[in-house]
Structures are given as structure tokens and as C-alpha cells.
């Protein structure tokens, strides 16, 4: 028998020499699994960034009230989408009615307007803009839209207001400019004569001649404005718009006539 010390030494020697072998075997069997798991990890920084973006993009698509961090400045996906589909906002009253006024204002479009077609489109737009059809938070905007449509329709259906509006688009104010008066003495004579006939009338039948002549003058002014705007002759349009204002004022006096009522012509 070998001494205990020598036997222990041999066992130690065997175990020490076997340890590297077992380590090598373990390394051989575990390396593929470790490599497989390590290959699944995103080594590319761009890949990690992309995954982080994908995880936050779902949050950005939520409505603002459901966003878990509303105070954080984040790009709004809905706003970026709407910006690509938003149509150009109307710039003139004509742009509000693309069906009945597809060519827009003169000189591309015509000065006369199909009032029936415009009224039909106006009623359709007003039906959609009615405040009662919108949520409470949008009622104020709907009311403003409805008021804007009313003003546009009132302006475009009135030849005088339409002419004044078209001139205002060109920077010419004949609606409120007191200096925009006609120095034509023949015109002023016709205006004063019409005023006297209206004031001296005792019966409405006595005004039929004045009414007929004045209606002819209004129709003639509208024809002159049609040509002037078609030719983009702003000076001619300006002068005729002032002239038409006199005829429209006389028409208003005829419509409001009462026996003995004083005639006030607003120029």
C-alpha cells in the first residue's frame, strides 16, 4: 500500500488534469447557445434607437388627453398627418363657393353671378356649418364660419357690394371713402331731380316713372362694371361703382317711400 500522502497526491494530480478538460468540454457545449443568445441582442446602436422609437410611436398616436406625459414636447403624429391633407384656406369670398363660382373673381371669372346657384351652394354650406351640428368646443368656430358665409353671400348677391368688394381686393376703397364722389354735373343733376320727384309724390303710383328710369340706370351700370372688370380696368370700375351707389340709394328711397317723408340720399 502506498502511503496516504502519496495516494492523495495522485488523486489531486488526476483531478487537476481533468479540470481543464471538463472546462474545455463545457465551453464547447455552451459556446453555441451563448453565441446564439448574443446574436439576438441588438449590437447596432441604430437598431436600439429604432426599437425605442417604435415603442414610443404608439404613445404619440394617442389623443393628447390619453398621452401619459402631456407636458413632454413630442411631435404630434395626427398634426403631421393633417398638414399633408389640409387644403388651402379660402382667401376671398369667391373661394367659399367653388361649385357656383369655380373661376373665382374677375377678370378670370365674370362679374355677373348666377344667384340661384350661389344660393343653393350657400344653403348647403350653412347646413354643414350650423352650430347645433357641432360639439360644444367647436360651436364658437361654427358660429364664426356661419357669420362669414352670411357676409360673403350678402356681398356677392348685391352688385354694388360686389363691385366695392372686388375693388377693395385691389386696394381701392369706394365704400367708405368720402372723397370717392363723382364730379359729373349731369349725374348730380339727375340725382337731385329724382330726389325732388320722390319728395313731391303724393301717391306711390306717381313714382312708377322714376322707378323705371332708375332701374334702367342700375342695369346700365352693372353692364359697365362687367366690361370694366373683364378688362381689368380698375379706374373705370371705380368710377362706375361710385355712380351705381347713387342709383342704389335712389332705389332705397323709392322702396322706403311714404307720403310727406323727407328723402335722405346717402352717398
C-alpha positions as CSV (number, residue, x, y, z in Angstrom):
1,X,0.0,0.0,0.0
2,X,1.0,3.5,-0.8
3,X,1.3,6.0,2.0
4,X,-1.8,8.2,2.4
5,X,0.2,11.2,1.4
6,X,1.2,9.7,-1.9
7,X,-2.3,8.5,-2.7
8,X,-3.7,11.9,-2.0
9,X,-1.2,13.4,-4.3
10,X,-2.2,11.1,-7.1
11,X,-5.9,12.0,-6.7
12,X,-5.1,15.6,-6.7
13,X,-3.0,15.2,-9.8
14,X,-5.8,13.4,-11.7
15,X,-8.4,16.0,-10.7
16,X,-6.2,18.9,-11.6
17,X,-5.5,17.5,-15.0
18,X,-9.2,16.6,-15.6
19,X,-10.4,20.1,-14.7
20,X,-9.1,21.8,-17.8
21,X,-10.6,19.0,-19.9
22,X,-14.0,19.4,-18.3
23,X,-13.8,23.2,-18.7
24,X,-13.0,22.8,-22.4
25,X,-16.0,20.4,-22.8
26,X,-18.3,22.8,-21.1
27,X,-17.0,25.7,-23.2
28,X,-17.5,23.6,-26.3
29,X,-21.2,22.8,-25.4
30,X,-22.2,26.2,-24.0
31,X,-20.5,28.4,-26.6
32,X,-23.1,27.9,-29.4
33,X,-26.0,28.7,-27.0
34,X,-24.2,31.8,-25.7
35,X,-23.4,32.9,-29.2
36,X,-27.0,32.3,-30.3
37,X,-28.3,34.4,-27.4
38,X,-25.7,37.1,-28.0
39,X,-26.7,37.2,-31.7
40,X,-30.2,38.1,-30.6
41,X,-29.1,41.1,-28.7
42,X,-29.1,44.4,-30.8
43,X,-25.5,45.2,-31.2
44,X,-26.2,48.1,-33.7
45,X,-27.0,51.4,-31.9
46,X,-29.3,52.3,-34.7
47,X,-31.3,49.2,-34.1
48,X,-31.7,50.1,-30.5
49,X,-32.8,53.6,-31.4
50,X,-35.3,52.3,-33.9
51,X,-36.8,50.0,-31.3
52,X,-37.1,52.8,-28.8
53,X,-38.9,54.9,-31.4
54,X,-41.3,52.1,-32.2
55,X,-42.1,51.8,-28.6
56,X,-42.9,55.5,-28.3
57,X,-44.7,55.9,-31.6
58,X,-47.8,54.1,-30.3
59,X,-48.0,56.6,-27.5
60,X,-47.7,59.5,-29.9
61,X,-50.7,58.3,-31.9
62,X,-52.9,58.5,-28.8
63,X,-55.1,61.6,-28.4
64,X,-53.5,64.3,-26.3
65,X,-55.7,63.6,-23.3
66,X,-54.5,60.0,-23.2
67,X,-50.9,60.8,-23.6
68,X,-49.1,59.6,-20.4
69,X,-46.7,62.6,-20.5
70,X,-48.6,65.6,-21.9
71,X,-46.1,68.0,-20.6
72,X,-43.3,66.5,-22.7
73,X,-42.8,68.2,-26.0
74,X,-43.4,65.4,-28.6
75,X,-44.2,65.6,-32.3
76,X,-47.9,65.1,-32.9
77,X,-48.4,62.4,-35.4
78,X,-52.0,63.5,-36.1
79,X,-50.9,67.1,-36.8
80,X,-48.2,65.9,-39.1
81,X,-50.7,63.8,-41.0
82,X,-53.3,66.6,-41.2
83,X,-50.7,69.0,-42.6
84,X,-50.3,66.9,-45.6
85,X,-54.0,66.7,-46.3
86,X,-55.2,70.2,-45.3
87,X,-56.5,72.2,-48.2
88,X,-55.7,75.8,-48.9
89,X,-57.8,78.1,-46.8
90,X,-60.2,80.4,-48.7
91,X,-58.7,83.8,-49.4
92,X,-61.7,85.6,-51.0
93,X,-65.5,85.3,-50.8
94,X,-65.4,83.6,-54.2
95,X,-63.2,80.8,-52.8
96,X,-66.0,79.9,-50.3
97,X,-68.3,78.8,-53.2
98,X,-66.2,76.6,-55.5
99,X,-69.2,75.0,-57.2
100,X,-71.1,78.1,-58.2
101,X,-68.0,80.3,-58.7
102,X,-65.3,77.9,-59.9
103,X,-63.4,80.6,-61.8
104,X,-63.1,83.0,-58.9
105,X,-63.3,86.8,-59.1
106,X,-62.8,88.8,-62.3
107,X,-61.0,89.1,-64.6
108,X,-60.8,85.3,-64.8
109,X,-64.4,85.0,-63.6
110,X,-67.3,87.1,-64.7
111,X,-68.9,90.0,-62.7
112,X,-72.5,88.7,-63.1
113,X,-73.3,85.8,-60.8
114,X,-75.9,83.0,-61.0
115,X,-77.7,83.9,-57.9
116,X,-79.8,80.8,-57.8
117,X,-76.8,78.5,-58.0
118,X,-75.0,80.6,-55.4
119,X,-78.0,80.4,-53.0
120,X,-78.2,76.7,-53.4
121,X,-74.5,76.2,-52.5
122,X,-74.8,78.7,-49.7
123,X,-77.6,76.8,-48.1
124,X,-75.7,73.6,-48.3
125,X,-72.6,75.2,-46.7
126,X,-74.7,76.8,-44.0
127,X,-76.4,73.4,-43.2
128,X,-73.0,71.9,-42.6
129,X,-71.7,74.9,-40.5
130,X,-74.8,75.1,-38.3
131,X,-73.5,75.4,-34.7
132,X,-76.1,72.8,-33.4
133,X,-74.4,70.1,-35.5
134,X,-71.1,70.6,-33.8
135,X,-69.7,69.7,-30.4
136,X,-69.7,72.3,-27.7
137,X,-66.0,73.0,-28.0
138,X,-66.4,73.7,-31.7
139,X,-69.6,75.9,-31.5
140,X,-67.7,79.2,-31.5
141,X,-65.8,78.3,-34.6
142,X,-69.0,77.1,-36.3
143,X,-70.7,80.4,-35.5
144,X,-67.9,82.3,-36.9
145,X,-68.0,80.2,-40.1
146,X,-71.7,80.7,-40.4
147,X,-71.4,84.5,-40.0
148,X,-68.6,84.6,-42.6
149,X,-70.7,82.7,-45.1
150,X,-73.6,85.1,-44.5
151,X,-71.4,88.2,-45.1
152,X,-69.9,86.6,-48.2
153,X,-73.4,85.7,-49.6
154,X,-74.8,89.1,-48.9
155,X,-71.9,90.8,-50.6
156,X,-71.8,88.7,-53.7
157,X,-75.5,88.8,-54.3
158,X,-75.5,92.6,-54.3
159,X,-74.0,94.2,-57.4
160,X,-72.9,97.3,-55.6
161,X,-71.4,95.5,-52.7
162,X,-69.8,93.0,-55.1
163,X,-68.1,95.8,-57.1
164,X,-66.9,97.5,-53.9
165,X,-65.5,94.3,-52.6
166,X,-63.7,93.5,-55.9
167,X,-62.2,96.9,-55.8
168,X,-61.1,96.5,-52.2
169,X,-59.2,93.4,-53.2
170,X,-57.2,95.7,-55.4
171,X,-56.7,98.2,-52.6
172,X,-59.3,100.7,-53.8
173,X,-61.9,101.8,-51.1
174,X,-65.0,103.3,-52.6
175,X,-67.4,102.1,-49.9
176,X,-66.3,104.4,-47.1
177,X,-64.1,106.9,-48.8
178,X,-65.9,110.2,-48.7
179,X,-63.6,111.5,-51.4
180,X,-65.0,108.9,-53.8
181,X,-67.6,111.2,-55.3
182,X,-68.5,111.9,-58.9
183,X,-67.8,115.4,-60.2
184,X,-70.1,114.8,-63.2
185,X,-72.6,117.6,-63.1
186,X,-75.1,115.7,-65.3
187,X,-75.1,112.9,-62.8
188,X,-75.7,115.2,-59.9
189,X,-78.5,116.9,-61.7
190,X,-80.2,113.6,-62.4
191,X,-79.8,112.7,-58.7
192,X,-81.4,115.9,-57.4
193,X,-84.2,115.7,-59.9
194,X,-85.0,112.2,-58.8
195,X,-85.0,113.3,-55.2
196,X,-87.5,116.1,-55.9
197,X,-89.9,113.8,-57.7
198,X,-89.8,111.3,-54.8
199,X,-90.5,114.1,-52.2
200,X,-93.3,115.7,-54.2
201,X,-95.2,112.5,-54.9
202,X,-98.5,112.0,-53.1
203,X,-99.2,108.5,-54.3
204,X,-96.9,105.6,-54.9
205,X,-98.2,105.3,-58.5
206,X,-96.7,108.7,-59.3
207,X,-93.2,107.1,-58.7
208,X,-93.5,104.4,-61.4
209,X,-91.7,106.6,-64.0
210,X,-88.9,107.4,-61.6
211,X,-88.6,103.7,-60.6
212,X,-88.4,102.5,-64.2
213,X,-85.7,105.0,-65.1
214,X,-83.7,104.3,-62.1
215,X,-83.9,100.5,-62.7
216,X,-82.6,101.1,-66.2
217,X,-79.7,103.1,-64.8
218,X,-78.8,100.3,-62.4
219,X,-78.8,97.8,-65.2
220,X,-76.6,100.0,-67.3
221,X,-74.1,100.5,-64.5
222,X,-73.9,96.7,-64.0
223,X,-73.1,96.3,-67.7
224,X,-70.4,98.9,-67.5
225,X,-68.9,97.2,-64.4
226,X,-69.0,93.8,-66.2
227,X,-66.9,95.2,-69.0
228,X,-64.5,97.1,-66.7
229,X,-63.8,94.1,-64.5
230,X,-63.4,91.8,-67.5
231,X,-60.8,94.2,-69.0
232,X,-59.3,94.8,-65.5
233,X,-59.9,98.5,-66.0
234,X,-59.9,99.5,-62.3
235,X,-60.3,103.2,-62.9
236,X,-63.5,102.7,-65.0
237,X,-64.8,100.2,-62.4
238,X,-64.1,102.7,-59.6
239,X,-66.0,105.5,-61.3
240,X,-69.0,103.3,-62.2
241,X,-69.1,101.8,-58.7
242,X,-69.5,105.4,-57.3
243,X,-72.2,106.1,-59.9
244,X,-74.0,102.9,-59.1
245,X,-74.0,103.9,-55.4
246,X,-76.2,106.9,-56.3
247,X,-78.7,104.8,-58.2
248,X,-78.9,102.2,-55.4
249,X,-79.5,105.0,-52.9
250,X,-82.4,106.3,-55.0
251,X,-83.8,102.8,-55.2
252,X,-83.7,102.6,-51.5
253,X,-85.6,105.8,-51.2
254,X,-88.2,104.6,-53.6
255,X,-88.6,101.3,-51.6
256,X,-89.0,103.3,-48.3
257,X,-91.2,106.0,-49.7
258,X,-94.1,107.3,-47.6
259,X,-96.3,110.4,-48.2
260,X,-94.6,113.5,-46.8
261,X,-91.4,111.7,-45.8
262,X,-88.2,113.6,-46.4
263,X,-85.8,111.9,-48.8
264,X,-82.3,111.4,-47.4
265,X,-79.9,110.3,-50.1
266,X,-76.8,108.7,-48.6
267,X,-73.8,109.0,-51.0
